Amino acid sequence: MLAPVREAAVAMKRGLPRISALSLSLATALAMLGGCKSSPTGDDNNPGTGGASATGVGGSGNVTPGTGGSTPTPGTGGATGMGGAATVGVGGRSGTGGAGLGGATGTGGADALPTRTAIISAMRLANDYFMAKWPDPSVPITTNPVRASHIWTRGVYYEGLMALNSVDPLARYTDYAVSWATSHAWGLNGGTTTVSADDQCAGQTYLDLYKIDPQAIRMRDIKTNIDLALTVAVPSAWTWIDAIQMAMPVYARLGVITGSTSYFDKMYAYYSYTKNTTGGMGLYNKTEHLWWRDMDFDPPYVEPNGQDCYWSRGNGWVYAALVRVLDILPASDPHRAEYLADFQAMSEALRLVQRTDGFWNVSLHDPTHFGGMELTGTALFTYGMAWGVRTGNLPSATYRPIVVTAWNAMVVNSLHTNGFLGWVQGTGKQPSDSQPVTADSVPNFEDFGLGCFLLAGSETARLARP
């Protein structure tokens, strides 16, 4: 369904006429992008002909813009040409375009968001590909060594699956998750004494499944493990920022389920130590509002262009963790305001470095260092910004267009007709790892990238019309 869309993007990159590439993709773009409004040409900095600011490439060709496109007053609409009807471009940001064929006037590019049905269809396509490839969720993961299937990469996938289930509730999703957890006796990789946040990641899904069906076994091991962590005097275990996403939401869930604030308090102790102390100065740059992945990347380490190294997915992990905590943390928690302030400051820092095609580079402050499309960081940022818009914690006029552009970019460029996701950086800790990343490169683990995509889709779907 989406291959022609991605092929159109490739054709444009190869220098083929834009109109021809888009003409090839029209039917499939309509199917997956949900019949959205036609757009005049533009980029992130320059307005299109009929919009208040940039919209996408979808309306280029023989489209005549509406006469009232630059104001909130609907225009009379323009004639539809090749590539113009209902096609959403990749680089679109916002606009108050006139109401022509393809949609009514919208503010901030909101009418460029596909329907909820179309977004869920994209999520289903990607997830069905994975479930068909892994029909037995208990099967170990074989890359270089053989690993049990409840390591962090698979844990992130199940976070995404549960997010998909929240907007598209189907028994086959929860059955698949229960089968996975049962095959591991609801236990942790490393056992109940592990101190690794990676090992604790599976507990997020165990606890979500416990809320659906509160059988004691479902939270037995993860609660035992975290209860041990509550006794640790110096909360220094999260020495890399990925750990914040792997473990922090576990503490939040246990606090909500049990009603004990001890989990919230220790969660903050771990978060604060990583933010302010790890490596001597903490891993959070309080000026640039982004995170160094671990102490190896603290200053004086710099990227080739002399800027600090802010790895996209690492920052995405922190960003997603803040969302997953804030979404359930009681308003009375004394540290909620700090989490929200960090989330909002990160949002602004990330807004400034989004690529014009909707993605984010693997190196957030050095676009020349393995620059290009990358799905995982982009998906995590999309997830967070969509949640922020939905909950009123980010201004819709500023961030909704970013979400729209990012989601459409991932669907058009990453999602293959069979559900495979391209442009996924495999495991690593920095921009140079698991390179090259391309539309067709297969990462060493296919699960966590899908989890990120499903998280993004779940919140984007909540912003969309039915």
Secondary structure, 3 states (H helix, E strand, C coil): CCHHHHHHHHHHHCCCCHHHHHHHHHHHHHHHHCCCCCCCCCCCCCCCCCCCCCCCCCCCCCCCCCCCCCCCCCCCCCCCCCCCCCCCCCCCCCCCCCCCCCCCCCCCCHHHCCCHHHHHHHHHHHHHHHHHHCCCCCCCEECCCEECCCCHHHHHHHHHHHHHHHHCCCHHHHHHHHHHHHHCCCCCCCCCCCCCHHHHCHHHHHHHHHHHCCCCHHHHHHHHHHHHHCCCCCCCCCCECHHHHHHHHHHHHHHHHHCCCHHHHHHHHHHHHHHHCHHHCCCEECCCCEECCEHHHCCCCCCCCCCCCCEHHHHHHHHHHHHHHHCCCCCCCCCHHHHHHHHHHHHHHHHCCCCCCCCCCCECCCCCCCCCCCHHHHHHHHHHHHHHHHHCCCCHHHHHHHHHHHHHHHHHHCECCCCCECCCCCCCCCCCCCCCCCCCCCCCCCHHHHHHHHHHHHHHHHHCCC
